[in-house]
């Protein structure tokens, strides 16, 4: 029987949900595709119809995780109407969401290791980094930022956020470390401010 598009989407979502649980709990190496297949009540053939192999399934799960992190970044930034606070809150949301249990292992540990840094960075570029660059671009256009190359600045901040997230993910006192990280971020952003802000358009 031919499946409807809605049924196909439902199957894929179910697969991704179960796979995410297994990749979170057991890591990529420890997660068994057979266990994921059994838990979703599907056949191997049905799974392979949507994903060629375990690595492709993992990539789809990572894409979902990065999409969720980006949504949290937007949500955090939109909590303020002041540009600098938007930037700060967006960065904070990225760090907090990235180190959550359901994101940390997939996004920060296994993602780069399994897919390679090149693929991982390209995915990051399409999600959180895209939002960061847009925010910085708007702020630069409005005269909030000191004159500096936008692409270099975006990669500089994004790289720092990723490194901070990796550090926090392994800290025994994450709240204390988060406070230190956000204090450092505030100082960094302060140094980027244009001394005389141009009026908003």
Secondary structure, DSSP 8 states (H G I E B T S, - for coil): ----HHHHHHHHHHHHHHHHHHHHHHHHHH--HHHHHHHTT--HHHHHHH-SSHHHHHHHHHHHHHHHHHHHHHHHHTT-SSHHHHHHHHHHHHHHHHTSHHHHIIIIIIHHHHH-HHHHHHHHHTTHHHHHHHHHHHHHHTT-B-S--HHHHHHHHHHHHHHHHHHHHT-TTHHHHHHHHHHHHHHHHHHTB-SS-----
